[in-house]
Amino acid sequence: MLLSRNQRRVHKLLNMISNLNNGIAFSSITRQNPVQRFDLSRVSVPFRSFQIESCVRQDKSKLQQHSSHLPTRFFVNPVSRASRNQAQEALFDYLHYTRSFTFTDAEHISKNSPCFMSTLLSKIDDNQKDVSKGLTKFLRYNPINEFEPFFESLGLCPYEFETFLPRKLMFLTDDGIMFENFHALCNYGIPRGKIGRMYKEAREIFRYESGMLAMKLRGYENLGLSKATVIKLVTSCPLLLVGGIDAEFSSVVDKLKGLQVGCDWLGRYLSDRKTYSWRRILETIEFLDKVGCKEEKLSSLLKTYPALVIEGSGKKFYVLFGRLFKAGLQVNEIYRLFIDNPEMLSDKCVKNIQKTLDFLIAIRMETQFITKILLSHMELIGSCSLPAPRTACLSLNVKQDELCKILKKEPLRLFSFVSTTKKRKSKPLSEDSRKYLEKTEFLLRLGYVENSDEMVKALKQFRGRGDQLQERFDCLVKAGLNYNVVTEIIRHAPMILNLSKDVIEKKIHSLTELLGYPIESLVRFPAYLCYDMQRIHHRFSMYLWLRERDAAKPMLSPSTILTCGDARFVKYFVNVHPEGPAIWESINQSST
């Protein structure tokens, strides 16, 4: 039977596809007969029929040479959530049961090493339906380099920790000193995901002898800092733990102790994503003291404009001082400006002042006139954002030299060009102005900066009147937490204050009275308060029952008990005891 022309085309096309599946790369396909041409536009063949995966497994090096000719998606093998969960479970079992890691260590590493997990999954057959079983079998005969998932779980990327991998070690227990110091940081309360940066910037602290690292951390507490502040401090500046107590930092703390803000003021504004120069921060505080900002005034200034000292370690302050000095102002004149207008040190005012200087310099105004305008109208300059000189010239239909003459005679005309005027008035209040004011005052007491983006966001996040928010806040303080610690917890987990006072008290009672955990556990795991009361009751009841029978460790972290999924909880907290399933069922049936 003769085939039609189109059928012959399809037949030859299928032969080409078959050859491709057998490992022939695109660039190697040649026409045997140049006269015959295939009109592929008429044939509908989806890309998925090009089964490239088998070719990839056969010879990766050959395909990499032709990767530029192939669609990227052929090489992407996305992992489903079910497969990922099974893989995490297999890795957890290997670390916990085979390698004898603690429950917490094994769980954190298995859940926070996605790159290593992808590499591990590539070791088993893609057609393997039971990923957990396949990985378990693989791990039984193929021990892994434990340093890779460990460093990744600490927040480091593979390219960052590549140089840290020991050449002759595979097991974390082989480097006992490093592992012990890692646990010292964890036990102090430092989040595991932030220890990676500490290892990267100050590896020396992981070689300390037993007990030395804990002693250094206590040394900073002895300066008068709270534990929460020390945690923030060492995660942002790990080098503080190298050697003795940093003298420049100690001087900064001594300065703050003499002010109303106190030394824990630092903890509210430090960021573990930035690095700070304590020498420059100290110089900024001393400079403000010299210009006349004594105790009460300096305390007020630091509370209102914390970024003045903290952000960039006072860099913006020095930049502004330098620009004013360069513009022609004498040092004593700049001092007087700072004393009379402390608000000029806020971020927005600094930007407006710099814009004004740029404007006046652009129109070629002489130094003596610039100085006069700055000294006479600094309050207006700080509150106004000027347009470009060209825009001002167009609005008056004059040239730049003419504009300069006008402003010399009438300096106040400068502010008629203002595109946006930031008047120092509070934002338009909502219908219930009293509630808005109370909530704003509460947030200001927590350390939020007025009219900042963070303040606007917080006003949306917190629900309830100001007095209700204060009542819930006081509830945490009365439970035994330090005021500054509670402030820090609320800034990181604002949803806590959306709970009623009764609910907060019940959850704290369950944590401290029933389980016997210290109230400080909330510092490490503030999200505990956000979990449903029924979940807390059920899981803690099961854990208590196991603990009474020595079937569970006595002081497991509340996060370990609450955050794992239902299936995982049943596996590790219910099925570990013969009577566990029956007890768990009765707990679920009982009323909270």
HELIX and SHEET records of a PDB file:
HELIX    1   1 ARG A    5  ASN A   21  1                                  17    
HELIX    2   2 PHE A   26  SER A   28  5                                   3    
HELIX    3   3 LEU A   40  ARG A   42  5                                   3    
HELIX    4   4 PHE A   47  SER A   49  5                                   3    
HELIX    5   5 ILE A   52  GLN A   58  1                                   7    
HELIX    6   6 LYS A   60  GLN A   65  1                                   6    
HELIX    7   7 SER A   67  HIS A   69  5                                   3    
HELIX    8   8 THR A   72  PHE A   75  5                                   4    
HELIX    9   9 ARG A   81  ASP A   93  1                                  13    
HELIX   10  10 TYR A   94  THR A   98  3                                   5    
HELIX   11  11 PHE A  103  LYS A  111  1                                   9    
HELIX   12  12 PRO A  114  LEU A  121  1                                   8    
HELIX   13  13 VAL A  131  TYR A  141  1                                  11    
HELIX   14  14 PHE A  147  SER A  153  1                                   7    
HELIX   15  15 PRO A  158  PHE A  161  1                                   4    
HELIX   16  16 GLU A  162  PHE A  164  5                                   3    
HELIX   17  17 LEU A  172  ASP A  174  5                                   3    
HELIX   18  18 GLY A  176  TYR A  188  1                                  13    
HELIX   19  19 ARG A  192  LYS A  194  5                                   3    
HELIX   20  20 ILE A  195  GLU A  201  1                                   7    
HELIX   21  21 ARG A  203  ARG A  207  5                                   5    
HELIX   22  22 MET A  212  GLU A  221  1                                  10    
HELIX   23  23 LYS A  227  SER A  236  1                                  10    
HELIX   24  24 PRO A  238  LEU A  241  5                                   4    
HELIX   25  25 ALA A  247  LYS A  257  1                                  11    
HELIX   26  26 TRP A  265  TYR A  269  1                                   5    
HELIX   27  27 TRP A  278  LYS A  290  1                                  13    
HELIX   28  28 GLU A  295  THR A  304  1                                  10    
HELIX   29  29 PRO A  306  LEU A  308  5                                   3    
HELIX   30  30 GLU A  311  GLY A  314  5                                   4    
HELIX   31  31 LYS A  315  LYS A  326  1                                  12    
HELIX   32  32 VAL A  331  ASP A  340  1                                  10    
HELIX   33  33 PRO A  342  LEU A  345  5                                   4    
HELIX   34  34 ASP A  347  ALA A  362  1                                  16    
HELIX   35  35 THR A  367  SER A  376  1                                  10    
HELIX   36  36 MET A  378  SER A  383  1                                   6    
HELIX   37  37 PRO A  389  LEU A  396  1                                   8    
HELIX   38  38 GLN A  400  LYS A  409  1                                  10    
HELIX   39  39 PRO A  411  PHE A  417  5                                   7    
HELIX   40  40 SER A  433  ARG A  445  1                                  13    
HELIX   41  41 ASP A  453  GLN A  461  1                                   9    
HELIX   42  42 GLY A  466  LYS A  478  1                                  13    
HELIX   43  43 TYR A  483  HIS A  492  1                                  10    
HELIX   44  44 PRO A  494  ASN A  498  5                                   5    
HELIX   45  45 LYS A  501  HIS A  509  1                                   9    
HELIX   46  46 SER A  510  LEU A  514  3                                   5    
HELIX   47  47 SER A  521  ARG A  524  1                                   4    
HELIX   48  48 PRO A  526  CYS A  530  5                                   5    
HELIX   49  49 MET A  533  GLU A  548  1                                  16    
HELIX   50  50 PRO A  558  THR A  563  1                                   6    
HELIX   51  51 ASP A  566  PHE A  569  1                                   4    
HELIX   52  52 VAL A  570  VAL A  574  3                                   5    
HELIX   53  53 GLY A  580  GLN A  589  1                                  10    
SHEET    1   A 2 CYS A 384  SER A 385  0                                        
SHEET    2   A 2 THR A 420  THR A 421 -1                                        
END                                                                             
